[in-house]
Amino acid sequence: MSPLTARILHLQRFSTEDGPGIRTTVFFKGCPLRCAWCHNPESMSPNPQLQWLETRCIGCNTCIQTCPQGNLRRAPNGSLHIARDDCLACGKCVDACPANALEMLGHTVSLEDLLAEVLKDRSYYETSGGGITASGGEPGLQADFVAEFFRRLKQEHLSTAFDTCGLIASAAFEKILPYTDWLLYDLKEIDEEKHRRFTSQGNQRILQNLLQIGEWMNDFPTLHLWIRTPLIPGATARTDNLLGIGDFLIKNLNGKVERWELCAFNNLCRDKYRRLGMDWDYQHTPLLTAEELTTLTEAARVSGFPPDLIIPTGATRVQVLETEGETL
């Protein structure tokens, strides 16, 4: 029995967006980046976090009476205020709530328990060509656990995918890649200054790690490399960014990238920020239009990267013609 444990958020079964086939995605907690557009804000902190689901709340105040630190109070408008800086994440309010209106995001799981859980869906992986994906947050921050988790999955002859922002120690990649089939690698922004402004960190280590991985791929001939670029309005969704990323990939990883995914901006996470008491700069930012996504895709193709390997993904905005009242 392995003594290894990890802090995760949850499992997402029947995922089709985190690698090939039907997959179970394990979301690990903690991330070194603070992307302004992050659609998993609950994954940023490595620590457990309390969230309040107002639609379930019956206003009984049991949680307020239960909190040993007195960190909960009812606001005049009926909402629940959580003194997050002082919250110990003890979970007593969660256990006491009769309506399940409070949830703790992030829990510790053992390697054996996680393996047992993901193996329940073996038949779906095998029939669809899918498997298990480690995502987050940044799973590479818990590299020892992920490496052993993947090693055990490979013993079960199951496919593994590692979804990473790239900002981790190269030693973490050395531990994980020998047991990885699919590497989903984020390249968000090619410009160093803009990358720092958008994500709170520079991109030098991210680019250096990717170059190193390109060299290691000679030792891992079965490793499949996918690049992912989020298309964020007012940030990464720029022609010069896509031309720059495409040029970098051609010059340094020519023939080694099997797929360049252009991920359209997703605004479905607005409630997550509200439940965590966090502001979000993209609260009122609309989705890209189909025309905008097409234009950005063409920009990536102009870079010279093989056009058949550029895959735009995600929903686009439905437009309304004001003059005719017709929906496009």
C-alpha positions as CSV (number, residue, x, y, z in Angstrom):
1,M,0.0,0.0,0.0
2,S,1.4,3.4,-0.9
3,P,1.5,6.1,1.8
4,L,1.2,8.8,-0.9
5,T,-1.7,11.3,-0.7
6,A,-2.7,14.3,-2.8
7,R,-5.1,17.2,-2.5
8,I,-7.7,17.2,-5.2
9,L,-10.9,19.1,-6.0
10,H,-12.9,16.4,-7.7
11,L,-13.2,13.9,-10.5
12,Q,-14.9,14.6,-13.8
13,R,-16.2,11.4,-15.4
14,F,-17.0,11.1,-19.1
15,S,-14.8,14.0,-20.1
16,T,-14.1,14.4,-23.8
17,E,-12.1,17.6,-23.7
18,D,-8.9,16.6,-21.9
19,G,-7.3,14.1,-24.3
20,P,-8.6,11.5,-26.7
21,G,-11.6,9.3,-26.0
22,I,-13.8,9.2,-22.9
23,R,-11.7,10.1,-19.9
24,T,-11.9,10.7,-16.1
25,T,-10.2,13.9,-15.3
26,V,-8.7,14.4,-11.8
27,F,-8.5,18.0,-10.8
28,F,-5.6,18.7,-8.5
29,K,-5.6,21.7,-6.2
30,G,-3.0,24.5,-6.4
31,C,-1.5,26.5,-9.3
32,P,1.6,28.7,-9.6
33,L,-0.3,31.0,-12.0
34,R,-3.0,33.5,-11.4
35,C,-4.5,33.8,-14.9
36,A,-6.9,36.7,-15.0
37,W,-9.4,34.6,-17.0
38,C,-9.1,31.3,-15.0
39,H,-12.2,29.2,-15.3
40,N,-11.2,27.1,-12.3
41,P,-10.6,29.7,-9.6
42,E,-11.1,27.1,-6.9
43,S,-8.0,25.3,-8.1
44,M,-5.6,28.3,-7.6
45,S,-5.1,27.9,-3.8
46,P,-3.5,24.6,-2.6
47,N,-5.6,24.8,0.5
48,P,-9.3,23.8,1.1
49,Q,-11.8,26.6,0.6
50,L,-15.3,27.1,1.7
51,Q,-18.1,28.0,-0.8
52,W,-21.7,29.0,-0.1
53,L,-24.4,27.9,-2.6
54,E,-27.1,30.5,-2.0
55,T,-29.8,28.6,-4.0
56,R,-29.7,25.8,-1.4
57,C,-29.6,28.0,1.7
58,I,-32.7,28.0,3.9
59,G,-31.4,30.8,6.2
60,C,-31.5,28.7,9.3
61,N,-28.1,30.1,10.5
62,T,-27.0,26.7,11.8
63,C,-23.6,27.3,10.2
64,I,-23.2,30.6,12.0
65,Q,-24.0,29.0,15.4
66,T,-21.6,26.1,14.6
67,C,-18.5,28.0,13.4
68,P,-16.0,27.8,16.4
69,Q,-14.1,30.9,15.2
70,G,-17.2,33.0,14.6
71,N,-16.2,33.6,11.0
72,L,-19.7,33.5,9.5
73,R,-22.4,36.1,9.6
74,R,-25.6,37.0,7.7
75,A,-25.5,40.1,5.6
76,P,-28.5,42.5,5.6
77,N,-29.4,41.2,2.1
78,G,-29.5,37.6,3.4
79,S,-26.3,36.5,1.9
80,L,-23.7,34.6,4.0
81,H,-20.5,36.5,4.6
82,I,-17.4,34.3,5.2
83,A,-14.3,35.8,6.8
84,R,-12.0,33.8,4.5
85,D,-8.7,35.2,5.8
86,D,-9.5,33.7,9.2
87,C,-11.4,30.6,8.1
88,L,-9.6,27.4,9.3
89,A,-11.5,25.2,6.8
90,C,-12.3,22.9,9.6
91,G,-15.5,21.8,7.8
92,K,-17.8,21.9,10.9
93,C,-20.2,24.3,9.3
94,V,-20.3,22.0,6.2
95,D,-21.2,19.0,8.3
96,A,-23.8,21.0,10.3
97,C,-25.7,22.5,7.3
98,P,-29.0,20.7,6.9
99,A,-29.5,22.0,3.3
100,N,-26.0,21.2,2.0
101,A,-25.5,24.9,1.2
102,L,-21.9,24.9,2.2
103,E,-19.2,22.9,0.5
104,M,-15.5,22.4,1.1
105,L,-13.5,22.6,-2.1
106,G,-10.4,20.4,-1.8
107,H,-9.9,17.2,0.0
108,T,-7.0,14.8,0.7
109,V,-7.1,11.4,-1.2
110,S,-4.9,8.4,-0.9
111,L,-3.3,6.8,-3.9
112,E,-5.1,3.6,-3.4
113,D,-8.5,5.2,-3.1
114,L,-8.0,7.3,-6.2
115,L,-6.9,4.3,-8.2
116,A,-9.9,2.3,-7.1
117,E,-12.2,5.2,-8.1
118,V,-10.9,5.8,-11.6
119,L,-10.7,2.1,-12.3
120,K,-14.4,1.8,-12.0
121,D,-14.8,3.2,-15.5
122,R,-12.2,1.0,-17.2
123,S,-14.7,-0.3,-19.8
124,Y,-15.3,3.2,-21.0
125,Y,-11.6,3.9,-21.4
126,E,-11.0,0.7,-23.3
127,T,-13.9,1.0,-25.7
128,S,-13.3,4.7,-26.6
129,G,-9.5,4.9,-26.6
130,G,-9.7,7.1,-23.5
131,G,-8.1,7.0,-20.1
132,I,-7.3,9.2,-17.1
133,T,-6.1,12.9,-17.2
134,A,-4.4,14.7,-14.4
135,S,-5.4,18.4,-14.5
136,G,-6.0,21.3,-12.2
137,G,-4.8,23.7,-11.1
138,E,-1.3,22.3,-11.7
139,P,-0.9,18.6,-11.0
140,G,2.9,18.9,-11.5
141,L,3.0,20.6,-8.1
142,Q,2.3,17.2,-6.6
143,A,4.7,15.4,-8.9
144,D,5.5,12.4,-6.7
145,F,1.9,11.5,-6.4
146,V,1.1,12.0,-10.1
147,A,4.1,10.0,-11.2
148,E,3.2,7.0,-9.0
149,F,-0.5,7.4,-9.9
150,F,0.4,7.2,-13.6
151,R,2.9,4.3,-13.0
152,R,0.1,2.3,-11.5
153,L,-2.3,3.2,-14.3
154,K,0.3,2.0,-16.8
155,Q,0.5,-1.3,-15.0
156,E,-3.3,-1.5,-15.6
157,H,-2.6,-0.8,-19.3
158,L,-4.6,2.4,-19.2
159,S,-3.9,5.7,-21.1
160,T,-2.6,8.7,-19.1
161,A,-2.7,12.4,-19.9
162,F,-0.9,15.2,-18.1
163,D,-2.5,18.7,-18.5
164,T,0.0,21.3,-17.4
165,C,0.6,25.1,-17.4
166,G,4.3,24.3,-17.8
167,L,5.5,26.4,-14.8
168,I,7.0,23.6,-12.7
169,A,10.4,22.3,-12.0
170,S,12.0,20.3,-14.8
171,A,12.4,17.5,-12.2
172,A,8.7,17.2,-12.0
173,F,8.5,16.5,-15.7
174,E,11.3,14.0,-15.4
175,K,9.2,12.1,-12.8
176,I,5.9,12.2,-14.6
177,L,6.7,11.9,-18.4
178,P,8.0,8.3,-18.3
179,Y,4.4,7.2,-17.5
180,T,2.6,9.8,-19.7
181,D,0.9,9.1,-23.0
182,W,-0.5,12.5,-23.8
183,L,1.1,15.8,-22.7
184,L,-1.4,18.7,-22.9
185,Y,0.8,21.8,-22.6
186,D,-0.4,25.3,-22.2
187,L,1.2,28.1,-24.3
188,K,-1.0,31.1,-23.4
189,E,1.1,34.1,-24.4
190,I,4.4,34.3,-26.2
191,D,5.3,37.8,-25.1
192,E,7.1,37.8,-21.7
193,E,5.7,41.1,-20.4
194,K,2.2,40.4,-21.4
195,H,2.4,36.9,-20.0
196,R,3.4,38.3,-16.6
197,R,0.6,40.9,-16.7
198,F,-2.0,38.3,-17.6
199,T,-0.9,35.5,-15.3
200,S,1.3,37.1,-12.6
201,Q,4.3,35.1,-13.8
202,G,6.7,35.3,-16.8
203,N,6.9,32.6,-19.4
204,Q,10.7,31.9,-19.6
205,R,10.6,28.7,-17.6
206,I,7.4,27.5,-19.5
207,L,9.2,27.9,-22.8
208,Q,12.5,26.4,-21.5
209,N,10.6,23.4,-20.1
210,L,8.9,22.9,-23.5
211,L,12.2,23.0,-25.3
212,Q,13.6,20.4,-22.9
213,I,10.5,18.2,-23.4
214,G,11.1,18.4,-27.2
215,E,14.6,16.9,-26.6
216,W,13.2,14.2,-24.2
217,M,10.7,13.1,-26.7
218,N,13.5,11.3,-28.5
219,D,13.6,9.1,-25.4
220,F,9.8,8.8,-25.1
221,P,8.7,7.8,-28.7
222,T,5.1,7.1,-27.5
223,L,4.6,10.5,-25.9
224,H,2.0,12.6,-27.8
225,L,2.3,16.4,-27.4
226,W,-0.7,18.7,-27.7
227,I,-0.3,22.5,-27.3
228,R,-3.2,24.5,-25.9
229,T,-3.7,28.2,-26.3
230,P,-6.7,30.0,-24.6
231,L,-8.2,32.7,-26.8
232,I,-9.1,35.4,-24.3
233,P,-10.7,38.6,-25.5
234,G,-8.5,41.6,-24.8
235,A,-5.6,39.4,-23.8
236,T,-4.3,36.3,-25.7
237,A,-6.8,36.5,-28.6
238,R,-4.5,38.5,-30.8
239,T,-3.0,37.8,-34.2
240,D,0.5,38.7,-33.1
241,N,0.3,36.2,-30.2
242,L,-0.8,33.4,-32.4
243,L,1.8,34.2,-35.1
244,G,4.5,34.2,-32.4
245,I,3.4,30.9,-30.8
246,G,3.2,29.3,-34.2
247,D,6.6,30.5,-35.2
248,F,8.1,29.2,-31.9
249,L,6.5,25.8,-32.4
250,I,7.8,25.5,-36.0
251,K,11.3,26.6,-35.1
252,N,11.7,24.5,-32.0
253,L,9.3,21.6,-32.1
254,N,8.7,21.0,-35.8
255,G,7.1,17.6,-36.3
256,K,6.7,16.9,-32.6
257,V,3.4,18.7,-31.9
258,E,0.4,16.6,-33.0
259,R,-2.3,19.1,-32.2
260,W,-2.5,22.9,-31.5
261,E,-5.7,23.5,-29.7
262,L,-7.2,27.0,-29.8
263,C,-9.6,27.1,-26.8
264,A,-12.3,29.8,-27.1
265,F,-12.9,31.9,-24.0
266,N,-15.4,30.3,-21.5
267,N,-17.5,32.5,-19.2
268,L,-19.5,29.7,-17.5
269,C,-17.4,30.1,-14.3
270,R,-18.9,33.3,-13.1
271,D,-20.8,31.7,-10.3
272,K,-17.6,30.0,-9.1
273,Y,-16.0,33.4,-8.4
274,R,-19.1,34.7,-6.6
275,R,-19.3,31.6,-4.4
276,L,-15.7,32.1,-3.4
277,G,-16.2,35.8,-2.7
278,M,-13.8,36.7,-5.6
279,D,-14.0,39.4,-8.2
280,W,-13.5,38.5,-11.8
281,D,-12.3,40.9,-14.5
282,Y,-14.1,38.9,-17.2
283,Q,-17.5,38.9,-15.4
284,H,-19.2,40.7,-18.3
285,T,-17.0,39.6,-21.2
286,P,-18.9,37.8,-23.9
287,L,-17.9,34.7,-25.8
288,L,-16.0,35.1,-29.1
289,T,-18.2,35.2,-32.1
290,A,-17.9,32.4,-34.7
291,E,-16.3,35.0,-37.1
292,E,-13.7,36.0,-34.5
293,L,-12.8,32.4,-33.8
294,T,-12.4,31.8,-37.5
295,T,-10.2,34.9,-37.9
296,L,-8.0,33.8,-35.0
297,T,-7.7,30.3,-36.4
298,E,-6.7,31.7,-39.8
299,A,-4.0,33.8,-38.0
300,A,-2.6,30.6,-36.5
301,R,-2.5,29.0,-39.9
302,V,-0.7,32.0,-41.4
303,S,2.1,31.3,-39.0
304,G,3.1,28.3,-41.1
305,F,2.1,25.7,-38.5
306,P,0.4,22.7,-40.3
307,P,-3.2,23.9,-40.7
308,D,-4.7,20.4,-40.3
309,L,-3.2,20.2,-36.8
310,I,-4.8,23.5,-35.6
311,I,-8.1,22.7,-33.8
312,P,-10.4,25.5,-32.6
313,T,-12.6,24.4,-29.7
314,G,-15.3,25.8,-27.5
315,A,-18.6,27.6,-27.8
316,T,-19.0,30.8,-29.7
317,R,-21.5,33.7,-29.1
318,V,-24.9,33.8,-30.7
319,Q,-25.3,37.1,-32.4
320,V,-28.6,39.0,-32.8
321,L,-29.1,41.3,-35.8
322,E,-30.6,44.4,-34.3
323,T,-32.2,45.7,-37.5
324,E,-34.0,42.5,-38.4
325,G,-34.3,40.9,-35.0
326,E,-32.9,37.6,-36.4
327,T,-30.6,35.3,-34.5
328,L,-27.5,34.0,-36.1
